[in-house]
Amino acid sequence: MGLHPRDEAWLSGSRMQGVWHGTAEDVAEDQAAMDVLSYGKFKAMAVSPLVSGRLDPPDICLIYATSA
């Protein structure tokens, strides 16, 4: 989402090794393939269940899921 710079640490994905991917190479490949907004454009993100109506209308609907 662009809330963190795409720096060396982010691109390495070391924090996700063993969580989402088994090897550092797989994580780095996944991180490099991600489309994200430019860092610094936004400072934060508001999140709320759609059914609550608090964000009316919402800018996006993000569906977060895993292949499992």
N, C-alpha and C positions, 0 to 999 in steps of 0.2 A: 504494500500500500504506500510505499514511499516514506514511511515514518522512520526508517533507519537507512543510513547510507549503504550503498552496494559496495562496501569496502572489502578488503581481503578477508577479514574475519567472517563477514556475512556470506561472501561467495564460497568460503570453505565449507560452511554448513556444519562445522564441528559439533555444535550443540545438538544437532539432530541425528548424528551418527548413533546407530543402535536404537533409535526411537522410531524414525520413519524409514530409514535406509540402513543396510548392514555395513556398507563400506564408505569410507571418506570420499572415494571417487564417485560413487553413486549420488551421494548428497551434493557434492560440488556440481555435478552435471545437472541435477534437478534445480539447484539454486540459480545456476547460470541461465537456465531455460525460462525462468519465471519472468513474466511481464509485470513490472511494478511502476508506479508513478515516480516522477522525479523527486528525489529527496529534498526536503525543505519547502515543498509547495503547500503541505498541510502540517499542522501541529498535533492534531488529535483526530479521533474518530468516535462518533456517538453510535452506540449499539443498543437496540431494543427489539423485543419480539414484535413481529409485524402485527399480530393480533391485538397488541396493547393500544395501537393507534397513536402512540406518543410522537412518532416521526411521521407526520402526515403532510404531504406524501414523502415517503422515503426516497433518497437519491438512488439507492441500489438495494437489491435483495441478494445477499450472499448466502449461498448454500455450501456449507462446509461438510464434506463427507470423505470417507476413505473407501478404498476399493474392497475392504474387508466386509 
